[in-house]
Amino acid sequence: MNEINDTPTVIADLARTTWRKSTRSQTSNCVEVAPLPATVALRDSKDRGGPVLLFDRSEWRNFLAAAKEGQLDRT
């Protein structure tokens, strides 16, 4: 994760964004994701007012690629 320097803009973006949860989610133990103009936000679906992790778009693409390739599977 990178430091996000434009905090007021990010806070405003978070207030207007639409959060998404996986359609495969069948429990409350999930995360929600929200695309923002310059970043991607991630939060715990059980604590919607809690902390939010911000990733720049290249970091998010790398994470998704690694997950799809099974690099993050627990063995």
Residue pairs with C-beta under 8 A, 6 or more apart in sequence:
1 53
1 54
1 55
1 59
2 54
2 55
2 56
2 59
4 10
4 39
4 54
10 36
10 39
10 54
13 36
13 37
14 34
14 36
14 41
14 52
17 34
17 35
17 36
17 41
18 34
19 32
19 33
19 34
19 41
19 43
19 48
20 32
20 33
20 34
21 30
21 31
21 32
21 33
21 45
22 30
25 45
28 45
28 46
29 45
29 46
30 45
31 42
31 43
31 44
31 45
32 42
32 43
32 44
32 45
32 48
33 40
33 41
33 42
34 40
34 41
34 42
34 43
35 41
36 54
38 56
38 57
39 54
39 55
39 56
39 57
40 54
40 55
40 56
40 57
40 60
41 52
41 53
41 54
41 55
42 52
42 53
42 54
42 55
43 50
43 51
43 52
43 53
44 50
44 51
55 63
66 72
